[in-house]
């Protein structure tokens, strides 16, 4: 190295001229450039690492998102499967209850135990099925036989019960006519007509009603919850003739 100030020669790596102590500017420039290069290199390394970290985080985020989506889809699918299975189980339970219910109704029906049919039908109100319509018709009709049944069982009757029997006979007549002519076949025609025959026999033989009185009651146009003077007149005649009096 030649000193540019005094012209002396000295080592390239000396910080200053050993003769005039002037700064070795070339060495200083090289050291500066080296330091700047190192700093720039570090900055580049930091940037590169930052980019790598960003890509790594991005891949992790994508991976996490994909895993989350897969888990969510799996949970939804599992929920649907559980719902379907639960639904099938519930449907099967309801069908089983329905079959047991219908079997019991039919057992009472086949035996002609209409009191039992009526009681069982209403004690299982939690089961509803259109397949029970056959038994529903009979249950509704049998309700009109209630007061006649009380009389036959020997319970004391009063004038109001006689009027109720006439009112029930009118309702039974209308129901039997409707159900035997509505073009739906449940096989109840004989049962309903049997109720009618039993009721007519009771009116005729037990209450001593004439055919004209029976026909009048049958054809009466009664309104729900209203009092009918014609039926009351017939009930009064029956009570007077049979000595049925009010309870005091």
Secondary structure, DSSP 4 states (H G I P E B T S, - for coil): -B-TTT--B--TT-SB-TTT--B-HHHHHHHHHHHHHHHHHHHHHHHHHHHHHHHHHHHHHHHHHHHHHHHHHHHHHHHHHHHHHHHHHHHHHHHHHHHHHHHHHHHHHHHT-HHHHHHHHHHTTT---GGGHHHHHHHHHHHTTHHHHHHHTT----HHHHHHHHHHHHHHHHHHHHHTSSS---S-HHHHHHHHHHHHHIIIIIS---HHHHHHHHH----TT---HHHHHHHHHHHHHHT-----
